[in-house]
Amino acid sequence: MSAGESYRERLRAPLNSPEFRGARARRYERTVESGMVIERDVRVPTRFGFDILIDLFRPAGAQSDLPVLVAWTPYGKHDPAPLATLFPTSGVQAGWMSDYTIFEAPDPVYWTARGYAVITADVPGTWYAETDAGFFTPREAEAHYDLIEWAGTQDWSNGKVGLSGVSYLSSCQWRVAALRPPHLAAINIWEGWSDTYSEIVRHGGIPETYFWPYIQTRWGVSDRRIEDLWALTAEHPHFDAYWRSKVADFGAIDVPAYIVASWTDHGVHTRGTLEGFKGLSSPRKWLEIHGSKKWGYYYEPPSQARQAAFFDHVLKGEETELAEWPPVRLHVRDRYAVATMKSARAWPVENTRYERLYLDADTARLSRDTPARVAQCDYDPLDFDGTAMFDFPIAQDVDLVGHMKLRLYVSTDAGDDLDLFVAVEKLRADGTNEGFAHWAVFEDGPVALGWLRVSRRALDTARSTEHQPVLANDRDEKVAPGEIVAVDIEILPSGTRFLAGETLRLIVKGRDIYNHPKPMLYMRHEDTVNAGRHRIYTGGDTPSYLLIPVVELSDAA
């Protein structure tokens, strides 16, 4: 199969049937409940000849002039998701969402009470379906476009449509917004990856082996065929035309945009949300970066109020606090659940000062000065306890916000490749580890993470910068045993305050640094290329260093 062939030529039977997953049969029904007119399984035609099936929520008694919010989901519009019960450590509190709220979608009760119509739509081909299913494909985006245009031209609509939701419900917004539907008036991307290959399938070129296979079973519920993502992932190991077809043209997006990213979703949404924001051509765009758990942050009342301020202004024309928002607001974290919101004019943050901290294998320290002599350290990459650690004691308070980069000189004693896993941690003054929110549910996460398969070290020179190396991922360049190679590792963005007396710790291993017990959902990389011992070289002609982003920002109002 060539790289440019369509997903329609690589389909498989569904991974689960709608009946098995408890889906209701398709049938139109209309009820009035909880102050809403609810229409289930409304049919919306597409240019392709099949219908999209939606649920439509409108305020009871409202006849016309309603702004519309659309949530586009593969998880099933029929299935309310009480996150406070399903994921008790997600940060979502009882009472923050109604019983009508589906997984990662806006709450119809909250929004209809504010005078909105809310649409939840099943991704075409999922659940009880009338076509085959594909994910982040051009056809999916075009069907999404058709739904937006339908919503913007109904007699009850005011002609302005906004998009909302978390994760997939955000990631899909990049593709459809780039098509510029005339009635699309606002996007609110809340933790949405934008490059499936680089941000999900391969972390630093290393295959992800747990979350990616799992999430396909969550999307692959249908009574028709679905895109065979497992087979296509195996057939397209490099970033080629197949994977490029799932990435939006960010520069084509000019609609008002409220983009919310986090420091806490490394390995899923952090990188892609920020890369998408950087590429937007929207003249009216706002970025917010938080240090909390993603679901809890989306549904907490202050965040709901900010979403309302954005949509009320853009879709309803009301004067709201939006006029006072700086272009960028971001958390600088002290520890779990403690952070200060800062304001900035740009992302990456203006006037960032990048400093090099040199690794010294002799002392296991980081220093602003190059080491006095050449040294090396080694570890067993297959041993969970095999680790290289380097500490930097903090002499005065400092805020680090943005990308870090790790330049390493490395070799392996055996084999022809290396998998490198990197974490930056914060140690308290007493030497104990300071944990941070991580993914949607953990509270003991790192400051930041990075990865690299050394054979994928070639950079995309057009996209890479001094502080952010971007992999080309278009070839493999193997190494010989004992061959020393220089590699640049992208450490994903973070925002953290270090106080005098605390320590920044750099960790390098040959396997996942954090190992939450299965079946806890977490990213894993169990398909390793490692063999022999890994060696890290410091000083002299092998000046390994960590690049850190130092900023000075004002508190946000």
KOLKOLNU-738388 format. One record per residue (C-alpha): x negated, y negated, z. Coordinates in steps of 0.02 Angstrom, whole numbers, padded with zeros to 5 digits, always signed. Last residue first. Layout:
// KOLKOLNU-738388
XYZ;...
// end
This chain:
// KOLKOLNU-738388
+00291-01991+01841;+00144-01887+01782;-00015-01894+01885;-00160-01971+01791;-00292-01866+01704;-00480-01842+01717;-00543-01694+01618;-00683-01564+01618;-00671-01424+01488;-00794-01279+01522;-00917-01196+01402;-00990-01035+01474;-01168-00994+01423;-01285-00859+01357;-01454-00933+01312;-01535-00787+01218;-01694-00868+01149;-01750-00908+01326;-01616-00874+01457;-01486-00736+01471;-01455-00565+01394;-01301-00458+01427;-01319-00269+01408;-01179-00143+01383;-01212+00039+01426;-01173+00187+01314;-01012+00200+01215;-00868+00079+01189;-00749+00087+01041;-00594+00083+01152;-00412+00126+01116;-00346+00094+01292;-00315-00093+01277;-00174-00135+01396;-00047-00276+01410;+00076-00258+01553;+00243-00178+01588;+00232-00085+01754;+00248+00099+01707;+00106+00111+01753;+00002+00034+01891;-00068-00141+01861;-00246-00130+01798;-00331-00299+01787;-00504-00313+01706;-00456-00213+01553;-00611-00125+01487;-00793-00160+01444;-00816-00293+01577;-00866-00475+01595;-00815-00581+01746;-00848-00768+01769;-00819-00839+01944;-00785-01022+01981;-00817-01051+02166;-00740-01161+02300;-00838-01274+02418;-00790-01433+02328;-00617-01409+02254;-00575-01327+02088;-00417-01387+02001;-00346-01278+01862;-00271-01295+01688;-00292-01150+01568;-00316-01118+01384;-00370-00946+01320;-00552-00897+01327;-00613-00884+01148;-00769-00776+01142;-00921-00826+01039;-01043-00686+00998;-01231-00679+00978;-01302-00508+00931;-01441-00403+01007;-01469-00237+00919;-01509-00099+01046;-01396+00028+00963;-01348-00039+00790;-01205-00159+00763;-01048-00149+00657;-00976-00293+00557;-00791-00264+00529;-00691-00374+00411;-00548-00499+00395;-00520-00543+00578;-00579-00722+00542;-00591-00756+00728;-00559-00929+00798;-00692-01004+00913;-00620-01144+01020;-00737-01267+01108;-00858-01303+00965;-00716-01290+00840;-00653-01147+00733;-00517-01169+00602;-00618-01189+00441;-00758-01079+00504;-00646-00929+00531;-00771-00837+00638;-00857-00668+00619;-00859-00579+00789;-00742-00438+00735;-00875-00302+00756;-00897-00369+00933;-00719-00328+00987;-00681-00483+01090;-00568-00534+01233;-00529-00685+01341;-00432-00721+01500;-00396-00871+01612;-00374-00929+01792;-00338-00752+01846;-00177-00668+01903;-00119-00619+02077;+00062-00679+02070;+00136-00562+01940;+00313-00567+01867;+00328-00655+01699;+00147-00644+01640;+00030-00713+01772;+00058-00831+01918;-00107-00871+02003;-00216-00784+02133;-00360-00862+02230;-00491-00729+02270;-00579-00727+02437;-00751-00806+02459;-00710-00912+02614;-00714-01072+02510;-00582-00996+02397;-00632-00905+02238;-00561-00951+02068;-00567-00826+01925;-00619-00829+01743;-00592-00666+01652;-00677-00583+01504;-00655-00416+01417;-00785-00359+01289;-00761-00211+01172;-00927-00159+01095;-00976-00079+00929;-01099+00040+00844;-01128+00178+00971;-01262+00185+01105;-01366+00067+01211;-01253-00081+01174;-01307-00260+01145;-01257-00434+01199;-01299-00618+01184;-01146-00708+01248;-01066-00876+01210;-00908-00895+01314;-00785-01031+01269;-00660-01120+01381;-00502-01194+01311;-00407-01330+01401;-00398-01411+01572;-00532-01400+01707;-00504-01522+01850;-00653-01553+01965;-00685-01581+02150;-00869-01587+02195;-01006-01457+02223;-00915-01306+02149;-01016-01146+02165;-01036-01061+01996;-01033-00871+02003;-01080-00739+01874;-01011-00563+01871;-01053-00413+01760;-00941-00264+01791;-00935-00074+01786;-00807-00035+01922;-00680+00028+01797;-00816+00136+01721;-00808+00151+01531;-00908-00008+01500;-01055+00050+01608;-01148-00108+01657;-01304-00205+01612;-01399-00361+01662;-01534-00456+01569;-01666-00586+01603;-01769-00721+01516;-01844-00848+01634;-01813-01018+01711;-01628-01010+01673;-01553-01157+01576;-01486-01292+01691;-01301-01324+01716;-01297-01163+01815;-01199-01001+01822;-01256-00867+01943;-01289-00680+01945;-01465-00725+02007;-01575-00635+01880;-01438-00622+01748;-01428-00811+01737;-01280-00875+01637;-01284-01056+01581;-01142-01175+01620;-01115-01291+01473;-01004-01443+01492;-00863-01505+01381;-00795-01676+01423;-00614-01696+01372;-00578-01875+01321;-00402-01837+01259;-00321-01673+01309;-00314-01541+01173;-00172-01585+01153;-00133-01770+01157;-00079-01921+01259;-00090-01844+01431;+00013-01835+01590;-00018-01732+01747;+00099-01621+01849;+00015-01563+02009;+00013-01379+02056;+00056-01258+02196;+00157-01102+02154;+00000-00990+02155;-00154-01095+02184;-00219-01270+02145;-00146-01283+01972;-00156-01431+01854;+00014-01429+01773;+00041-01516+01609;+00135-01658+01528;+00101-01711+01349;+00180-01846+01238;+00231-01947+01391;+00415-01939+01435;+00503-02103+01471;+00618-02105+01318;+00668-01927+01360;+00747-01991+01522;+00912-02002+01429;+01006-02119+01314;+01135-02017+01221;+01130-01979+01035;+01218-01812+01052;+01095-01694+00967;+00930-01784+00999;+00970-01871+01163;+01080-01738+01243;+00960-01603+01179;+00806-01675+01262;+00886-01731+01425;+00979-01565+01433;+00817-01467+01417;+00745-01577+01554;+00894-01539+01666;+00879-01352+01635;+00696-01368+01686;+00745-01454+01849;+00877-01319+01882;+00762-01167+01864;+00807-01063+01711;+00655-01086+01600;+00531-01092+01745;+00593-00930+01821;+00582-00843+01653;+00404-00904+01618;+00323-00880+01788;+00237-01041+01838;+00082-01139+01785;+00167-01258+01664;+00125-01339+01499;+00244-01469+01426;+00226-01537+01250;+00333-01669+01168;+00365-01700+00984;+00441-01843+00887;+00340-01874+00728;+00354-01688+00689;+00202-01633+00586;+00175-01482+00697;+00005-01396+00691;-00052-01429+00868;+00117-01373+00935;+00101-01206+00846;-00072-01176+00919;-00006-01216+01093;+00138-01093+01081;+00026-00962+01002;-00107-00966+01138;+00007-00956+01288;+00135-00831+01221;+00078-00651+01244;-00099-00604+01299;-00110-00749+01419;+00062-00794+01486;+00013-00895+01639;-00060-01058+01577;+00111-01100+01506;+00194-01171+01352;+00347-01280+01325;+00376-01368+01159;+00512-01501+01141;+00523-01532+00954;+00607-01661+00844;+00609-01590+00666;+00456-01609+00553;+00400-01429+00532;+00310-01409+00365;+00140-01428+00449;+00175-01273+00551;+00183-01163+00396;+00248-01013+00491;+00158-00849+00521;+00243-00681+00486;+00191-00675+00303;+00010-00698+00362;+00020-00526+00442;+00062-00440+00278;-00056-00552+00179;-00205-00497+00283;-00270-00508+00461;-00358-00341+00474;-00298-00171+00535;-00155-00168+00408;-00106+00015+00385;-00104+00053+00571;+00002-00100+00611;+00114-00058+00464;+00146+00117+00530;+00193+00054+00703;+00293-00092+00635;+00406+00019+00531;+00533-00115+00488;+00703-00046+00536;+00830+00069+00456;+01014+00065+00500;+01111+00116+00656;+01005-00004+00757;+00897-00030+00910;+00716-00062+00858;+00685-00225+00950;+00664-00148+01122;+00571+00002+01051;+00455-00117+00960;+00419-00204+01126;+00345-00044+01197;+00218-00014+01059;+00158-00195+01072;+00155-00196+01263;+00048-00039+01283;-00092-00017+01156;-00159-00191+01112;-00292-00165+00980;-00454-00263+01009;-00488-00398+00876;-00498-00536+01006;-00328-00478+01066;-00253-00379+00922;-00067-00345+00905;-00001-00486+01015;-00087-00654+00992;-00193-00627+00836;-00072-00515+00741;+00093-00592+00792;+00037-00771+00756;+00163-00898+00825;+00194-00841+01003;+00344-00925+01084;+00344-00985+01264;+00490-01107+01263;+00514-01177+01089;+00650-01309+01099;+00694-01355+00920;+00800-01502+00865;+00907-01568+00721;+00932-01417+00608;+01075-01468+00493;+00969-01489+00336;+00877-01323+00362;+00691-01367+00353;+00610-01201+00300;+00470-01231+00428;+00605-01236+00564;+00652-01057+00517;+00478-00985+00541;+00432-01080+00700;+00601-01044+00781;+00578-00855+00775;+00445-00867+00912;+00570-00954+01025;+00706-00822+01038;+00565-00694+01028;+00495-00772+01190;+00621-00888+01273;+00780-00972+01210;+00842-01127+01117;+00877-01194+00944;+00970-01355+00908;+01105-01392+00779;+01179-01560+00731;+01330-01570+00616;+01453-01628+00749;+01531-01456+00745;+01716-01409+00770;+01754-01418+00582;+01608-01302+00544;+01464-01371+00440;+01318-01369+00562;+01351-01192+00622;+01354-01125+00443;+01192-01216+00403;+01108-01144+00558;+01170-00970+00513;+01101-00983+00337;+00931-01038+00403;+00926-00885+00517;+00959-00779+00361;+00811-00867+00278;+00701-00835+00429;+00745-00650+00429;+00706-00639+00243;+00535-00719+00267;+00493-00589+00400;+00474-00621+00586;+00548-00448+00618;+00634-00340+00488;+00797-00245+00501;+00896-00155+00366;+01073-00210+00325;+01250-00200+00391;+01206-00169+00572;+01278-00105+00735;+01123-00149+00838;+00988-00233+00735;+00986-00257+00546;+01005-00446+00552;+00942-00519+00717;+01095-00527+00830;+01164-00702+00857;+01208-00801+01012;+01298-00963+00973;+01332-01102+01100;+01448-01249+01072;+01402-01398+01179;+01502-01518+01288;+01400-01513+01448;+01515-01379+01523;+01483-01281+01363;+01297-01287+01405;+01301-01221+01583;+01431-01086+01548;+01341-01028+01389;+01177-00998+01482;+01030-01016+01362;+00945-00854+01307;+00802-00751+01379;+00911-00595+01400;+01097-00634+01389;+01190-00760+01497;+01377-00728+01516;+01363-00678+01700;+01307-00854+01739;+01130-00914+01768;+01037-01002+01909;+01153-00931+02041;+01036-00795+02101;+00857-00855+02083;+00739-00823+01938;+00560-00815+02002;+00523-00657+01903;+00485-00554+02060;+00659-00475+02068;+00655-00424+01884;+00821-00340+01841;+00915-00419+01986;+00859-00601+01972;+00851-00574+01784;+01038-00542+01772;+01038-00496+01586;+01206-00500+01497;+01208-00377+01350;+01320-00409+01200;+01201-00526+01109;+01078-00382+01094;+00889-00387+01117;+00842-00439+00939;+00895-00620+00974;+00933-00785+00888;+00997-00917+01011;+01087-01063+00930;+01138-01224+01018;+01273-01329+00934;+01327-01510+00955;+01516-01521+00966;+01614-01654+00872;+01777-01557+00869;+01918-01469+00962;+01868-01468+01144;+02006-01394+01253;+01904-01248+01315;+01719-01284+01289;+01649-01174+01151;+01560-01005+01151;+01529-00909+00989;+01463-00731+00981;+01378-00693+00817;+01369-00557+00684;+01268-00604+00531;+01348-00547+00370;+01271-00458+00221;+01269-00524+00043;+01091-00590+00041;+01138-00775+00039;+01214-00751+00211;+01393-00743+00277;+01437-00774+00461;+01554-00649+00543;+01619-00683+00717;+01582-00536+00830;+01651-00610+00991;+01744-00775+01005;+01742-00856+01176;+01841-01013+01217;+01761-01073+01377;+01819-01141+01546;+01769-00982+01636;+01867-00872+01513;+01976-00898+01360;+01972-00747+01246;+01952-00708+01061;+01907-00539+00989;+01822-00479+00832;+01759-00301+00837;+01586-00224+00823;+01569-00079+00944;+01498-00125+01113;+01315-00082+01142;+01269+00044+01276;+01088+00078+01228;+01124+00255+01169;+01274+00194+01071;+01169+00061+00984;+01048+00198+00928;+00866+00192+00979;+00703+00195+00879;+00792+00161+00716;+00742+00267+00565;+00594+00199+00470;+00556+00066+00342;+00400+00024+00244;+00449-00034+00070;+00569-00162+00143;+00421-00233+00241;+00360-00307+00079;+00196-00275-00008;+00062-00408+00005;-00075-00308+00088;-00067-00172-00044;+00000+00000+00000;
// end
